[in-house]
Amino acid sequence: MLIFAELILLALWCLGLRIATGSGMILEHPHDWAETHLPSWLYKPVIGCIFCMASVHGIIIHAGACLLFGADPFLLPLVIVCGVSLNGFIHYLFELLESYGVDESVPYVQLPVFFHSDNTKVLHDLDLEYDDKDLEVREMTFVSVGALEPWQTDAGETQTLIHANGSTYRCPLNPETVQIHIRNLRA
């Protein structure tokens, strides 16, 4: 019975930590720091991969159960493997719910924003220069936008910095075009 309590605690802990480190959340900045400064073999099981997190956090939770409640230490592999499965299953359910789309009754705007590709992420981690054309542009949904700020590229092109959800995003559109999209949202 104790092992089920450990698995539930492990899943809630890992998923809660994953949510708290998401975009616009309270632990977003420590997550971003860890992503850029820690090697992936450390970053992923500590905070970066919901599946990998079951290993490190499972060890901690099972050690606590062994010390406090006399759990069998040889059940650790079972806790980790079952924790990976449970985390994956719950994560899959969240993604499935999100795939049903945005609630149409809530006004929102979708804007293109720059994201690191695998290649630019490595260059960024090594503090090497990379070109904007190597970044990925993906649509992002904004429910509210705090502020807009013009941003000049090295080529002299004006883009937009979008301040929303406690973060800043760079949009390839100019500020006037972004304003039109936001006005259409409020119309």
TADA-V313816 format. One line per field, one symbol per residue. ss: DSSP state (@ for helix, = for strand, . for the rest). phi: phi as a letter, one per 20 degrees, with the letter a starting at -180 (. if undefined). burial: # if it has 16 or more other C-alpha atoms within 10 Angstrom, else .. A space follows every 50 residues. Layout:
ss=???
phi=???
burial=???
This chain:
ss=.@@@@@@@@@@@@@@@@@@@.......@@@@@@@@@@..@@@@@@@@@.. ..@@@@@@@@@@@@@@@@@...@@@@@@@@@@@@@@@@@@@@@@@@@@.. ........=======..@@@@@@@@......@@@.=======....==== ==.....=======..=====...@@@@@@@@@@@@.
phi=.fffffffffffffffffffeffnefdffffffffedefffdfffebecg fffffffffffffffffecmffffeggfffffffffgfffffffffffff nefffefbcdcfcecfegfffffffeldfbegfefedcfcedebdfbcbf ceefeneedceddblmcdcddfefgffffffffffef
burial=..#..##..##.###.##..#.#....##.#..###......######.# #####.###.###.##....#....#..##.#######..#......... .......##.#####....##.............#.#..........#.# #......#######...########..#...#.....
